[in-house]
Amino acid sequence: MTNKTSGFGIGELGQAPESSPLDKLEAEHLQPQPRGERMKCDCGHWYLRKLVMSTSSGSSCPDCYDRMEDAW
């Protein structure tokens, strides 16, 4: 059997594939992302800071904001 290094993988069994810069980027992309900062709204719920909405009566989560809007 010959030591084939290209083609259909014949003779390459057990060898580690070469990594490329693209493989490293893909591995970084697949890592879990940080959850983000949470804060307690004036409505009493905990929400991600970037999703909190500002109202005339203070801060509110999107769910409570929708309920307040429906009450008007």
Secondary structure, DSSP 8 states (H G I E B T S, - for coil): -----SSS-TT-TT------HHHHHHHHHTS------EEE-TTS-EEEGGG-EEETTEEE-HHHHHHHHHH-
